[in-house]
Amino acid sequence: FGHIMATFEYFTDYFNLILLTIEDACKLDDLSWSVVEYMFEHSPKMIMLATTSRCINNDDSNILNIEFLDKLKNDTSKENRYHEIDVADALRLHLEADPKLIDSFEGDTFIQFSITENMKARKKVKDCGGNDEDALALSAKDPAAIDAENVSELILNRIDRLPTTVRKACFAGAILGSKFELLDMIIVFEHETVVEDDARIEHSRMVKAKMDAAVSRGILEVIEDEDCTYRGSFKVKGHPFAHLNVKYRFAHNVWRSHILSSTLDSWKQEMHASIANAIEEAVEDGEHDDDVETLARWFSHIEESGDSRKTSEVAHRVGAKMEQLCLPQEAKVIYREAIKSWKVMDTGEDTEEKVGGLTLTLLKTLEAKDFDLLIKLHIGLGRCFANLLDGDGSKQAYQTALGFVQKMPKSLKLEDPDIIFPILTGLFVARRFEHIVSLQDEEGIVKIALKKARANLKNSAAAAMTMTGDKSDNCKLHLAQALAMNAEMHARHGRFEEAFVIVSELLTIYDAGDHSALLGELYGCDYPSHCIAQQALWYVHLGNAEKAIKACRYVCKELLPRLDPTNVNSLFEVMYPIVWVMKDNGWSLNCRKLMEDYVFKQLNSLSDRAVTYGKPLLAPMMALLDMAGLTCTSKLLPEYSRWALNERNGQFGSELNFLTGYHGRTADSITAEICLLLSYYTEDTEISRKLIEKGLKLATDVKNFACPTEGASGMIIAHQQLLPLIEELKDVGSYL
């Protein structure tokens, strides 16, 4: 503490008495108390220590340095230099206040100040007998405040006495948040009153005057220390008042909470709707289109407006955008909240049959558009669960969506009859998270999808003269998706020849450049491109290396350059199967470059919060390709070794192993191969032994996981990929 003491003495050198004050001493940490104690014991100056704290006792040793406190008492009490003052007792005596009122302070300095000033004024009026000019002036200015008995009355009375326009502005500010900007308020009121362009400046000045009035009454504060550049959610480009923006906050949260509690729900809903409309205008115009906070704020305000249909429409748009930005957790919350908004309208009995938590009584009152929205919300929810590796949650969401289709009154017709296809695909994809019991378990889903898709395409061809090109293209998309599901289903069960025939038909329909982005929009994934890439591993399994390499070349030259570059999950799934074929054929460095160009760059363009199921695998895959390509440097190897030797690293869990296993290689097997290659590079026998032990355990465990059994088909290709790896690990281990 020598340096602290020297600094303290330097700044207090010219003073004989030093007042050291500590607010909220009960929150001071031990080290800070030690500094105070050191100053007390070593300073040559006279120090007066003044602290504020809640009531303490000897049980609070973890909060306050009781030892030092006792020392102060013992050393100074005899000389009458130690004083404890109970603020509540002082106020009770001096202001003749009700004890219950004092107890309502709860340590809040704003409440203490407000009530204390109020009580002082009341006492002054009482004591002077009505002759004190200051007291009479205060009483005349705000008699309601003088009569307030508690903080709630005080705040509400002061709010009620505001001019109507100022009070309305404060209400709007409270709905905007604890902090808001002048331009926020201006735009909101412009939307509410429809201000013409030539009146915008005058209208803005009027709004500014209302804010000034709220500031003068101590309700709002101007945030002086912030840049006044507008950073809100509204469209302000070209606004004549943009250069005069001001930022505000409520002087205390008590103001905002009381303003909100005293506002009629109907008015709050109208204001939320007005704010949501203003944000929507900015989003539609391209401002804040990719700003997650603005999108979330848009949904939050429209949700509070109480309009379930509009809430669902916005949720569908905002959720889809968040999915595109690889934020499935945030999108999941949006979808769930929108679904929940319908339950408020539900007047059915708890004992009734329900779909997605909604009774049949409510469902009978809904229109076709409402069913369409509810189904789309559950489809989005299913995609989010899948991207978060929650297979059960995904399956349940898709089953609920299917339930809405089945329970929809026959008198209604869905606005989008093709909505059944994403549901079927979702149910099919959700099965990746579990062992497939038999071919028949999947055939039902695939047959329905194929039958409907072929019928749609046939009808589209028959009505070609009256149908738009987009509709015809959608029919091709649905058939391509169904064919890809069919091919993968056969390959899962070892029926590769049938799968190749189906892919041949798929290639006559699917066009990556035209269809990839649309498939991502409709289904969340481009299944046909994944299926085409899977062929490389199917050929490896059949021992046809030449065709496997040919399939990889097709993916690299014809497929990857034409895929939707914004769909990171699809790009990863297309790359994943060909990585293993290219690596085993000496193309590790080429493959690494493709991973950097098509996956890494896209991930780096996303926010740190972005989630993709392939994200945790990228670094291990790049390290494996680095070592397999013999480009490892002496600097990288120790880093790879440290990662591999950490027991917690490289074990990715059953969900990710299921998902990657159905793409041809389980996640944990990547770590196992990294351990194998590292054992070749290291000269330390003990480290090599540990690496081989970890690699062999992971590979063996995941082999049993992927192995076909009597009750399940397993993961045929992933199982085959593991066998030579396990043998090599055993061989190396036998020499250590």
C-alpha positions in Angstrom: 0.0 0.0 0.0 3.1 2.3 0.0 2.3 3.7 -3.4 -1.3 4.4 -2.5 -0.2 6.1 0.7 2.3 8.3 -1.1 -0.3 9.4 -3.6 -2.8 10.1 -0.8 -0.2 12.2 1.1 0.8 14.1 -2.1 -2.8 15.3 -2.7 -3.5 16.1 1.0 -0.2 17.7 1.9 -1.7 21.2 2.4 -4.6 20.1 4.7 -4.6 19.4 8.4 -8.0 17.7 8.5 -9.0 15.2 5.9 -12.6 14.1 5.5 -12.7 10.6 4.0 -16.3 9.6 3.0 -17.4 6.2 1.9 -20.9 5.6 0.5 -22.5 2.2 0.9 -19.7 0.9 3.1 -21.5 -2.4 3.4 -20.6 -3.1 -0.2 -16.9 -2.3 0.2 -14.6 -5.3 -0.5 -11.8 -6.5 1.9 -9.0 -5.1 -0.1 -10.5 -1.6 -0.1 -11.1 -1.8 3.6 -7.4 -2.7 4.0 -6.5 0.4 2.1 -8.7 2.5 4.4 -7.2 0.9 7.5 -3.7 1.5 6.3 -4.4 5.2 5.7 -5.9 5.4 9.2 -2.9 3.8 10.8 -0.1 5.5 8.8 -1.3 9.0 7.8 0.3 11.8 9.9 -2.8 13.9 9.2 -6.0 14.0 11.2 -8.6 11.9 9.3 -12.4 12.0 9.8 -14.0 8.9 8.4 -17.7 9.3 7.4 -19.6 6.3 6.0 -23.1 5.4 5.1 -24.3 1.8 5.3 -27.4 -0.2 5.9 -27.8 -1.7 9.4 -25.1 -4.2 10.1 -24.2 -6.7 12.8 -21.5 -9.2 13.5 -23.1 -11.7 11.1 -22.2 -9.5 8.2 -18.5 -10.2 8.2 -18.6 -11.1 4.6 -20.1 -7.7 3.7 -18.2 -5.3 6.0 -14.8 -5.5 7.7 -16.2 -6.1 11.2 -12.7 -6.4 12.7 -11.7 -2.9 11.6 -15.1 -1.5 12.6 -14.7 -3.0 16.1 -11.2 -1.5 16.3 -12.5 1.9 15.4 -15.2 1.6 18.1 -12.7 0.5 20.8 -10.1 3.1 20.0 -12.4 6.1 19.7 -15.6 5.5 21.7 -14.0 6.4 25.1 -13.0 9.8 23.7 -16.5 10.3 22.2 -15.1 10.3 18.7 -17.1 7.4 17.3 -20.7 8.1 16.5 -23.4 5.9 14.9 -26.4 7.8 13.5 -29.6 6.0 12.5 -31.0 8.1 9.6 -34.5 6.7 10.1 -34.5 7.6 13.8 -33.2 11.1 13.0 -36.0 11.7 10.5 -38.6 10.3 12.8 -37.6 12.8 15.5 -36.8 15.8 13.4 -39.7 15.6 10.9 -42.2 13.8 13.2 -42.6 11.3 10.4 -44.6 8.1 10.4 -42.2 5.1 11.0 -43.9 3.1 8.3 -43.1 5.9 5.8 -39.4 5.9 6.9 -39.2 2.1 6.4 -40.4 2.5 2.8 -37.0 4.1 2.0 -35.3 0.7 1.7 -32.0 2.3 1.2 -33.0 4.1 -2.0 -31.5 7.6 -2.0 -33.9 9.0 -4.6 -36.9 7.9 -2.5 -35.2 9.3 0.7 -34.6 12.6 -0.9 -38.1 12.9 -2.5 -40.0 12.0 0.7 -37.6 13.9 3.0 -38.0 17.1 1.0 -41.7 16.6 1.0 -41.9 16.0 4.7 -39.7 19.1 5.4 -42.0 21.2 3.3 -45.1 19.8 5.2 -43.4 20.4 8.6 -42.4 24.0 7.5 -46.0 24.8 6.6 -47.2 23.4 9.8 -44.6 25.0 12.1 -44.9 28.5 10.6 -48.6 28.6 11.0 -49.0 29.7 7.4 -46.7 32.7 7.7 -43.5 31.5 6.1 -43.3 32.8 2.5 -41.1 30.0 1.2 -43.4 27.3 2.7 -46.5 29.0 1.4 -44.9 29.3 -2.1 -44.1 25.6 -2.1 -47.6 24.7 -0.9 -49.2 26.9 -3.6 -46.9 25.5 -6.3 -47.6 21.8 -5.6 -50.2 21.3 -2.8 -50.7 17.7 -3.9 -47.1 16.9 -3.3 -47.3 18.5 0.2 -50.2 16.2 1.1 -48.5 13.0 -0.2 -48.1 10.3 2.4 -45.7 8.0 0.5 -43.4 7.9 -2.5 -46.1 6.5 -4.8 -48.5 9.3 -4.0 -45.7 11.8 -4.3 -44.7 10.6 -7.8 -48.2 10.1 -9.1 -49.4 13.5 -7.8 -46.5 15.2 -9.6 -47.2 13.3 -12.8 -50.9 14.3 -12.6 -50.0 17.9 -12.2 -47.9 18.0 -15.4 -49.4 19.7 -18.5 -51.3 17.2 -20.6 -48.8 17.4 -23.5 -45.8 17.0 -21.3 -47.4 14.1 -19.4 -48.2 12.4 -22.8 -44.5 12.8 -23.8 -43.3 11.3 -20.6 -45.7 8.3 -21.1 -44.3 7.8 -24.6 -40.7 8.1 -23.3 -41.4 5.5 -20.6 -42.6 3.1 -23.3 -39.5 3.8 -25.4 -37.3 2.8 -22.5 -35.2 4.1 -19.6 -33.1 5.9 -22.2 -34.3 7.4 -25.5 -33.5 10.1 -28.0 -35.2 13.3 -29.0 -35.5 12.0 -32.6 -37.2 8.9 -31.2 -39.9 11.0 -29.6 -40.3 13.2 -32.7 -40.7 10.3 -35.1 -43.2 8.6 -32.8 -45.4 11.7 -32.6 -45.0 12.3 -36.3 -46.5 8.8 -36.9 -49.3 9.4 -34.5 -50.4 12.8 -35.8 -49.3 12.5 -39.5 -47.1 15.6 -39.7 -46.6 17.1 -43.2 -43.1 17.7 -44.5 -43.3 21.5 -44.2 -44.4 21.3 -40.6 -41.7 18.9 -39.3 -39.4 21.6 -38.0 -42.1 23.4 -36.0 -43.5 20.0 -34.7 -40.0 19.0 -33.7 -39.5 22.2 -31.7 -42.8 21.6 -29.9 -41.7 18.1 -28.9 -38.3 19.5 -27.7 -40.2 22.0 -25.6 -42.1 19.1 -23.9 -38.8 17.3 -23.2 -37.4 20.5 -21.7 -40.4 20.8 -19.4 -39.9 17.3 -18.2 -36.2 18.0 -17.6 -37.0 21.2 -15.6 -39.3 19.2 -13.3 -36.6 16.6 -12.6 -38.4 13.8 -14.3 -35.8 13.5 -17.2 -32.1 14.2 -17.4 -30.1 15.1 -20.5 -27.2 12.7 -21.1 -24.4 15.2 -21.5 -21.4 12.9 -21.8 -22.7 11.0 -24.9 -22.3 11.7 -28.6 -25.6 12.9 -29.9 -25.4 11.1 -33.2 -28.7 9.2 -33.6 -28.4 5.5 -32.9 -32.0 4.6 -32.5 -34.3 2.3 -34.6 -36.3 4.8 -36.7 -35.9 6.3 -40.1 -34.2 9.7 -39.6 -32.1 10.1 -42.7 -32.8 13.6 -44.1 -34.9 14.7 -41.1 -34.6 18.5 -40.7 -34.0 18.1 -36.9 -31.4 15.3 -37.1 -28.5 17.7 -36.3 -30.3 18.9 -33.1 -30.7 15.4 -31.5 -30.6 15.1 -27.7 -30.3 12.0 -25.5 -32.4 11.6 -22.4 -32.9 9.3 -19.5 -35.3 9.1 -16.6 -33.8 10.8 -13.5 -34.7 7.6 -11.6 -36.4 4.4 -12.6 -39.1 5.2 -10.0 -40.4 7.8 -12.4 -40.6 5.4 -15.3 -42.2 2.5 -13.3 -44.9 4.8 -11.9 -45.6 6.4 -15.3 -46.1 3.0 -16.8 -48.2 1.7 -14.0 -50.5 4.7 -14.2 -51.0 4.5 -18.0 -54.1 2.9 -19.4 -53.4 -0.4 -21.1 -55.3 0.6 -24.2 -53.1 3.7 -24.6 -49.9 1.7 -24.1 -51.0 -0.7 -26.8 -51.7 2.1 -29.2 -48.3 3.7 -28.5 -46.5 0.3 -28.9 -48.2 -0.1 -32.2 -47.2 3.4 -33.3 -43.5 2.7 -32.3 -43.6 -0.6 -34.1 -44.9 1.0 -37.3 -42.2 3.6 -37.2 -39.5 0.9 -36.8 -41.1 -1.1 -39.6 -40.8 1.9 -41.9 -37.1 2.0 -41.2 -36.7 -1.7 -41.8 -38.6 -1.6 -45.0 -36.5 1.3 -46.2 -33.3 -0.7 -45.7 -32.2 1.0 -42.5 -31.4 -1.4 -39.6 -32.3 -4.4 -41.8 -29.5 -6.5 -40.3 -29.5 -4.8 -36.9 -30.6 -7.6 -34.5 -31.4 -5.2 -31.7 -33.7 -3.1 -33.9 -35.4 -6.2 -35.2 -35.9 -7.5 -31.6 -37.2 -4.1 -30.6 -39.6 -4.1 -33.5 -41.0 -7.4 -32.4 -41.2 -6.4 -28.7 -43.3 -3.3 -29.5 -45.6 -5.1 -31.8 -46.1 -7.9 -29.3 -47.0 -5.4 -26.6 -49.6 -3.9 -29.0 -51.8 -6.9 -28.4 -52.4 -7.8 -32.0 -51.7 -11.5 -32.3 -51.9 -11.7 -36.0 -49.6 -8.8 -36.6 -47.3 -10.1 -33.9 -47.0 -13.4 -35.7 -46.4 -11.7 -39.1 -43.5 -9.7 -37.6 -42.2 -12.7 -35.7 -42.1 -14.7 -39.0 -40.0 -12.0 -40.7 -37.8 -11.2 -37.7 -37.2 -14.8 -36.8 -36.3 -15.7 -40.4 -33.8 -12.9 -40.5 -32.2 -14.0 -37.2 -32.0 -17.5 -38.6 -30.2 -16.1 -41.6 -27.8 -14.4 -39.3 -27.2 -17.8 -37.5 -29.0 -16.7 -34.3 -31.3 -19.7 -33.7 -31.6 -19.1 -29.9 -32.8 -15.5 -30.5 -35.2 -16.7 -33.3 -36.5 -19.4 -31.1 -37.5 -16.9 -28.4 -39.2 -14.7 -31.0 -41.2 -17.6 -32.4 -42.3 -18.8 -28.9 -43.4 -15.4 -27.8 -45.5 -15.0 -30.9 -47.1 -18.4 -30.4 -47.8 -17.4 -26.7 -49.6 -14.3 -27.9 -52.4 -16.4 -29.3 -53.0 -18.1 -25.9 -54.2 -14.8 -24.4 -57.2 -15.0 -26.7 -58.0 -18.6 -25.8 -61.3 -18.8 -23.8 -61.6 -22.6 -24.1 -61.6 -25.0 -21.1 -58.3 -26.5 -19.8 -59.8 -30.0 -20.2 -60.4 -29.5 -24.0 -58.3 -31.1 -26.7 -55.4 -28.8 -27.6 -53.0 -28.3 -30.5 -49.8 -26.5 -29.5 -51.4 -25.4 -26.3 -54.4 -23.9 -28.1 -57.9 -25.3 -27.5 -60.2 -26.3 -30.3 -62.6 -23.6 -29.2 -60.0 -21.0 -30.2 -59.0 -22.8 -33.4 -62.6 -22.7 -34.6 -62.6 -18.9 -34.4 -59.4 -18.5 -36.5 -59.2 -17.6 -40.1 -57.1 -19.4 -42.8 -54.4 -16.7 -42.5 -54.1 -17.3 -38.8 -53.5 -21.1 -39.3 -51.0 -20.2 -41.9 -49.1 -18.0 -39.5 -49.2 -20.5 -36.6 -47.9 -23.3 -38.8 -45.1 -21.2 -40.1 -44.1 -20.2 -36.6 -43.9 -23.8 -35.5 -41.9 -24.7 -38.7 -39.4 -21.9 -37.7 -39.3 -23.2 -34.2 -38.5 -26.7 -35.4 -35.6 -25.3 -37.5 -34.2 -23.5 -34.5 -34.3 -26.5 -32.3 -32.6 -28.5 -35.0 -29.8 -25.9 -35.4 -29.4 -26.0 -31.6 -29.1 -29.8 -31.7 -32.3 -30.4 -29.9 -33.9 -33.3 -32.0 -36.8 -33.9 -29.6 -37.8 -30.2 -29.5 -37.5 -30.0 -33.3 -39.7 -33.1 -33.8 -42.3 -31.8 -31.4 -42.5 -28.4 -33.1 -43.0 -30.0 -36.6 -45.6 -32.5 -35.2 -47.5 -29.5 -33.7 -47.4 -27.8 -37.1 -48.8 -30.9 -38.7 -51.5 -31.0 -36.0 -52.6 -27.5 -37.0 -52.9 -28.7 -40.6 -55.0 -31.7 -39.6 -57.3 -29.8 -37.2 -57.9 -26.9 -39.5 -61.7 -26.6 -40.2 -62.6 -28.1 -43.6 -64.3 -24.9 -44.5 -61.0 -23.1 -44.6 -58.2 -23.4 -47.1 -54.5 -22.6 -46.3 -53.1 -19.6 -48.2 -50.0 -21.6 -48.8 -51.0 -25.2 -49.5 -47.3 -26.2 -50.1 -46.6 -25.5 -46.4 -46.8 -29.3 -45.8 -43.4 -29.8 -47.5 -41.3 -28.0 -44.9 -43.2 -29.9 -42.2 -42.4 -33.3 -43.8 -38.7 -32.3 -44.4 -38.4 -31.1 -40.8 -39.7 -34.4 -39.5 -37.3 -36.2 -41.7 -34.3 -34.1 -40.6 -35.2 -34.4 -37.0 -34.6 -38.2 -37.3 -30.9 -37.5 -37.8 -30.7 -37.1 -34.0 -31.7 -40.7 -33.3 -31.0 -44.2 -34.4 -33.1 -45.2 -37.4 -35.0 -48.3 -36.5 -36.0 -49.4 -40.0 -36.6 -48.3 -43.5 -40.4 -48.3 -43.0 -40.1 -45.7 -40.3 -38.9 -43.1 -42.8 -40.7 -44.3 -45.9 -44.1 -42.9 -44.8 -42.8 -39.4 -44.7 -40.8 -39.7 -48.0 -43.7 -41.3 -49.9 -46.1 -38.5 -48.9 -43.6 -35.8 -49.9 -42.9 -37.5 -53.3 -46.6 -38.0 -54.1 -47.6 -34.5 -53.3 -44.5 -33.0 -55.1 -45.1 -35.0 -58.3 -48.8 -34.1 -58.3 -48.0 -30.4 -57.8 -45.5 -30.5 -60.7 -47.9 -32.3 -62.9 -50.7 -29.8 -62.2 -48.2 -26.9 -62.7 -47.3 -28.3 -66.2 -51.0 -28.7 -67.0 -51.8 -25.1 -66.0 -48.6 -23.6 -67.4 -50.6 -21.0 -69.4 -52.1 -19.5 -66.3 -49.4 -20.2 -63.7 -46.6 -17.8 -62.8 -43.0 -19.0 -63.3 -42.4 -18.7 -59.5 -45.1 -21.2 -58.7 -43.7 -23.6 -61.3 -40.2 -23.2 -59.9 -41.6 -23.9 -56.3 -43.0 -27.2 -57.6 -39.6 -28.2 -58.8 -38.1 -27.2 -55.5 -40.5 -29.4 -53.6 -39.8 -32.3 -55.8 -36.0 -31.8 -55.7 -36.2 -31.7 -51.9 -38.4 -34.9 -51.8 -36.0 -36.7 -54.1 -33.0 -35.8 -52.0 -34.8 -37.1 -48.9 -35.6 -40.3 -50.8 -32.0 -40.8 -51.9 -30.6 -40.2 -48.5 -33.1 -42.6 -46.9 -32.0 -45.4 -49.2 -28.3 -44.7 -48.6 -28.8 -44.7 -44.8 -30.0 -48.3 -45.1 -27.2 -49.4 -47.5 -29.3 -49.3 -50.7 -26.8 -47.2 -52.6 -27.7 -48.3 -56.1 -31.3 -47.1 -55.6 -29.9 -43.9 -54.2 -27.7 -43.2 -57.3 -30.7 -43.7 -59.6 -32.7 -41.2 -57.5 -29.8 -38.6 -57.6 -29.7 -39.0 -61.4 -33.3 -37.8 -61.5 -32.6 -35.1 -59.0 -29.8 -33.7 -61.2 -32.3 -33.2 -64.1 -34.5 -30.9 -61.8 -32.2 -29.2 -59.4 -30.2 -26.1 -60.4 -27.9 -24.7 -57.6 -27.8 -21.2 -59.0 -31.6 -20.9 -59.3 -32.8 -23.0 -56.4 -30.2 -22.8 -53.5 -31.4 -19.5 -52.0 -35.1 -20.4 -52.5 -34.6 -23.7 -50.8 -32.9 -22.0 -47.8 -35.8 -19.6 -47.6 -38.5 -22.3 -47.7 -36.9 -25.1 -45.8 -33.9 -23.6 -44.0 -31.6 -25.9 -45.8 -30.6 -26.9 -49.4 -31.1 -30.6 -49.1 -30.5 -31.5 -52.8 -26.9 -30.0 -52.7 -26.2 -32.0 -49.5 -27.4 -35.2 -51.2 -25.3 -34.6 -54.3 -22.2 -34.1 -52.2 -23.0 -37.3 -50.2 -22.4 -39.4 -53.3 -18.7 -39.1 -52.9 -18.8 -41.1 -49.6 -21.3 -43.6 -51.1 -18.8 -44.3 -53.8 -16.0 -44.7 -51.3 -18.1 -47.2 -49.3 -18.5 -49.2 -52.5 -14.8 -49.1 -53.3 -15.1 -46.9 -56.4 -12.4 -44.3 -55.7 -12.5 -42.9 -59.3 -16.2 -42.0 -59.1 -15.7 -40.6 -55.6 -13.1 -38.2 -56.8 -15.2 -37.3 -59.8 -18.1 -36.5 -57.4 -15.8 -34.3 -55.4 -14.7 -32.4 -58.5 -18.3 -31.8 -59.5 -19.1 -30.4 -56.0 -16.0 -28.1 -56.1 -16.5 -26.8 -59.7 -20.2 -26.9 -60.3 -21.9 -26.8 -57.0 -20.1 -24.7 -54.4 -19.6 -21.6 -56.6 -23.4 -21.4 -57.3 -24.7 -22.1 -53.8 -26.3 -19.3 -51.6 -23.3 -17.8 -49.9 -25.3 -16.6 -46.9 -26.5 -20.1 -45.8 -23.5 -21.1 -43.7 -25.1 -24.3 -42.5 -25.8 -25.5 -46.1 -22.2 -24.7 -47.2 -20.8 -26.6 -44.3 -23.0 -29.6 -45.0 -22.0 -29.7 -48.6 -18.3 -29.4 -47.7 -18.4 -32.0 -44.9 -18.6 -35.3 -46.9 -16.1 -34.3 -49.5 -13.5 -33.3 -46.9 -12.8 -36.9 -46.0 -12.6 -38.1 -49.6 -10.2 -35.3 -50.6 -8.1 -35.7 -47.5 -7.6 -39.4 -48.0 -6.6 -38.8 -51.6 -3.9 -36.3 -50.9 -5.9 -33.1 -51.4 -5.9 -31.8 -47.8 -4.5 -28.4 -48.7 -7.0 -27.9 -51.5 -9.7 -28.8 -49.2 -8.4 -26.5 -46.5 -8.5 -23.6 -48.9 -12.1 -24.5 -49.9 -13.1 -24.5 -46.2 -11.5 -21.1 -45.7 -13.2 -19.6 -48.8 -16.7 -21.0 -48.4 -17.2 -21.5 -44.7 -14.6 -19.6 -42.6 -15.2 -16.3 -44.4 -18.9 -16.5 -44.0 -18.7 -17.3 -40.3 -16.3 -14.4 -39.8 -18.8 -12.1 -41.4 -21.4 -13.0 -38.7 -21.6 -11.7 -35.1 -19.8 -13.4 -32.3 -23.2 -14.7 -31.1 -23.8 -16.6 -34.3 -24.5 -20.3 -33.8 -24.1 -23.1 -36.3 -23.8 -26.7 -35.4 -20.6 -27.0 -37.5 -18.9 -24.1 -35.8 -17.2 -26.1 -33.0 -15.9 -28.5 -35.7 -14.2 -26.0 -37.9 -11.0 -25.4 -35.9 -10.4 -29.2 -35.3 -11.1 -29.9 -39.0 -8.7 -27.2 -40.2 -6.0 -28.5 -37.8 -6.5 -32.1 -39.1 -6.2 -30.9 -42.7 -3.2 -28.9 -41.7 -1.4 -31.9 -40.3 -2.6 -34.3 -43.0 -1.3 -31.9 -45.6 2.1 -31.8 -43.9 2.1 -28.0 -43.6 2.2 -28.0 -39.7 4.8 -25.5 -38.3 6.6 -26.0 -35.1 4.5 -23.1 -33.7 1.2 -24.8 -34.4 1.9 -28.3 -33.1 2.2 -27.4 -29.4 -1.1 -25.5 -29.7 -2.7 -28.5 -31.3 -1.2 -30.8 -28.7 -2.4 -28.7 -25.8 -5.9 -28.7 -27.2 -6.0 -32.5 -27.8 -4.5 -33.3 -24.4 -7.2 -31.3 -22.6 -9.6 -34.0 -21.5 -12.7 -31.9 -22.1 -11.8 -30.9 -25.7 -12.9 -32.8 -28.7 -15.9 -34.6 -27.1 -18.8 -33.2 -29.0 -21.8 -35.1 -27.5 -24.3 -37.6 -28.9 -26.4 -35.0 -30.7 -23.6 -33.7 -32.9 -22.2 -37.2 -33.4 -25.6 -38.3 -34.6 -25.9 -35.4 -37.0 -22.4 -35.6 -38.4 -22.5 -39.4 -38.5 -25.4 -39.3 -41.0 -23.2 -37.0 -43.1 -20.5 -39.7 -43.2 -18.1 -39.0 -40.3 -18.8 -38.7 -36.6 -17.5 -35.5 -34.8 -15.5 -37.4 -32.2 -13.6 -39.3 -34.9 -12.1 -36.0 -36.0 -10.5 -35.6 -32.6 -9.4 -39.3 -32.7 -7.5 -38.7 -35.9 -6.0 -35.5 -34.7 -4.6 -37.5 -31.7 -3.2 -40.1 -34.1 -1.4 -37.5 -36.3 0.0 -35.6 -33.3 1.5 -38.9 -31.9 3.5 -39.1 -35.1 4.8 -35.5 -34.7 5.8 -35.6 -31.0 9.0 -37.1 -29.8 7.8 -37.4 -26.2 6.7 -41.0 -25.7 4.5 -40.2 -22.7 2.6 -37.5 -24.6 2.2 -39.9 -27.6 0.8 -42.6 -25.3 -1.7 -40.1 -23.8 -2.8 -39.0 -27.3 -3.2 -42.6 -28.5 -5.2 -43.5 -25.4 -7.6 -40.6 -25.9 -7.9 -41.1 -29.6 -8.6 -44.8 -29.3 -11.2 -44.3 -26.5 -13.1 -41.7 -28.6 -12.9 -43.8 -31.8 -14.0 -47.0 -30.0 -16.9 -45.3 -28.2 -18.2 -43.6 -31.3 -17.8 -46.8 -33.3 -20.1 -48.6 -30.9 -22.4 -45.5 -31.3 -22.5 -45.8 -35.1 -22.5 -49.6 -35.3 -25.6 -51.2 -36.9 -27.5 -53.4 -34.4 -30.4 -55.7 -34.6 -32.8 -52.9 -33.7 -31.2 -50.0 -35.7 -29.4 -49.6 -39.0 -26.8 -47.4 -37.4 -24.6 -45.1 -39.5 -23.1 -47.3 -42.2 -20.6 -45.0 -43.8 -19.5 -43.4 -40.5 -18.9 -46.9 -39.1 -16.9 -47.9 -42.1 -14.8 -44.7 -41.8 -13.9 -45.5 -38.2 -12.5 -49.1 -38.7 -9.2 -48.2 -40.4 -8.7 -45.3 -37.9 -9.1 -47.6 -34.9 -6.7 -50.2 -36.4 -4.1 -47.6 -37.0 -4.5 -46.2 -33.4 -4.1 -49.7 -32.0 -1.0 -50.3 -34.1 0.7 -47.1 -33.0 -0.3 -47.8 -29.4 1.3 -51.3 -29.5 4.7 -49.6 -30.0 4.4 -47.2 -27.1 
